[in-house]
Amino acid sequence: MAIAAIADALEQTARTTLGGTVRQVETIEAWTGAVLDRMAAHAPGVFVAYTVGTARDASVLIVDSQWSVFAVSRHAGRAAAALRGGQQEIGAWTMAELLGAAMHGLRVPDVATVEVQRMAPQVDEWTVKNGLVVYRLTLAARISLPRQVDASRIGDFITFHGESDVGGDAPFVSEFNLPQTP
């Protein structure tokens, strides 16, 4: 699938480019409190997110997809040290520059070519409160969605799982499985 292939390629490019200078490289699902806390705990790190897809041509299922790659750094000193880095820890500017150079023109075979559209600081109350410097690279890739989905590759999923313990008796478990069919 195109979205997963691009996410994997961006993660691999970050790992190859930055090597052991970062603690974490991963795909994040959203800009939520739990994700932000994970980013703070693993700085310096690189976090990849699929942010939006806009239909380019619905008749052939072409989507202009947009990605965000967050370069997250922290320094015990001041923000300037987190920006520039030092001898012992990489800075956000260095991460953003190296990632931008490595990801611009990145070819994901049989899927798309990635282009860097923008690099900008991501400053908000959370980043300031946690002493982080975050640079966001905005990337674009035009992808084609499959006309048919092969549901045989997708297993059953659980739509509800509940457990309760009423009055100290044995726990009651409810679980419903629905098949994945197109």
Beta strands, then each sheet from edge to edge (+ up, - down):
strand 1: 24-27
strand 2: 45-57
strand 3: 62-74
strand 4: 106-108
strand 5: 112-121
strand 6: 132-144
strand 7: 157-164
strand 8: 172-178
sheet 1: 1+ 2+ 3- 6+ 5- 4+
sheet 2: 7+ 8-
end
